[in-house]
Amino acid sequence: MEIFKPINEKKTNTKVKRIFNEIKKTRKITKIPNFWKSIAHNPQLLERTWNNLKQIMKDGALDSATKELIYVAVSITNSCSYCTRSHTFAAKKKGASDEMIKEMIDVVGIANQNNKLVEAYQVEVDKIYK
C-alpha cells in the first residue's frame, strides 16, 4: 500500500500539470501512471526524474527498446514488480516481442544464479579480465 495517495491529475499545480502533460505527450498515453502521480508530491523530484528518464531512455548507441529490456532486467533483479510490468509494457510498445522478453528473462535468471555462485565460491577474477 502506498505511503501517499497518488496526486489527482486534475488537481495539480502548474508545474506538475506541465510535466504530466509532457509525460502523456512523450509516452503517447492518456492517463498518468501511478509512479509519476506518487512522486508528484515533490515537484522537484518529479521534474528531475522525468528529465533524467527522458534523456537516458531515448535512442542512442542503444535503441530505446533495448534500454527498456535492460530496465526490465534490473527491475526483475531488484524485485520491483511495478517497474517490471510498466517497462515490459513500454518495451512491447517499442517493438520487443514476447520471445525477446522470455529470452531476456532467461539471461536475468542465469546471470543472477552465476553471480551468486561466484560470490559464494569467492571466485578470483581472471587476469585476462583485469
N, C-alpha and C positions, 0 to 999 in steps of 0.2 A: 504494500500500500504506500502511496506517495506521501512524502512529508508535507508538501504544499499542494493545494489544489491547482491544477493547470490554469493558467490565465485564460480568461474568455477572450477569444479573438475580437469580439465586438466591443469589449470594454477595456481597450488598451490605451496607453498614452501614445503620443505622436511618434516617438522614436520606435517603440515596439511595433506599432502598426506599420511603419515604413519597412522595417526588417521583415515582418511577417509577409507583407506584400511581395517583397523581393524573393523570399524563400518560395512562395507559391509560384511566382513567375518563372524563376530559375528551374525549379523542380517539376514544373508543369502539373501542379496539384491544385485542388480547390479548397482543401482543409489543412490547417497547420497540424503536424504531428505533435503528439503529447510531449516529446522530448523538448521541442522548441517552446511550447507553452509552459513547461515546467521551469526551464531556466530563464524565462522572461521575467521572473520575479526580480532578477538582477539584469537590467537592460544592458549594462556594460558587458557582462558575461555573454549575454545573448549575441550582441554585436560582434564581440571578439571571436566567439566560437563560430558564428556564421561566416565571418570573413576568412578565418583560418581554413574552415572546411571547404569553402568555395575555392580558395586558392589551391589547396593541396589536392583536391579531388578532381580538378579539371584535367583534360587531356594534356599530357606532357610526354616525357620519354616513355611513360606507361600510359596506355589508354584508360579512360575512366572506368570501363567495365572491369579491367584487371585490378584497378585500385579498389573497386567495390568488393571484389573477391578477396583481396588481401584484408580489407576491413572486416569481412565476414570471418576469415580465418582467425584474426586476432580476437574478435568478439566471441567466437566459439571457445578459444583458449582461456579467455577471461570470464567465461560463463555469463555473458551479458545477453540474455535471450531477446531483450528489446532490440539491441543493436544487430544481433544475428538476423532477426526477422526483417527489420527495416532495410538493412543493407543487402540482404538476399533479394528482397523486392526490387531495390534500386539496381542491383546487378542484372536481374532479369529484364528490367526496363531498358537497360543499356546494351542488351544483346546476349547476356550469358544464358546458356542453355541449362536444362536440368542435368545433363551429362557433365557439363563443366563444373557445376556446383557439387555434384556427387564426387567427382574426381578431386576437387579441392578439399572436400571433407576427408577423403582418404589420405591426402597429403597431411592435413592437420593431425589426423589420428596417428600416423606413423611418425611424424616429427615429434609430437608430444611424447609418444612411447619411447622413442630413441633418446630424446633429451633426458627423460627420467632415468633411462638405463645408464647413459653417460654420467649423469650426476651420481647415481647410486654406486657405480663402479669407480667413480673418480678417475675417469679416463684422461690421461695426459694428452694435450694437443700435439699432433704430429708436427715435426719440424717444418715439413713442406707447407703447412697451413699458416705458419707464423710469418 
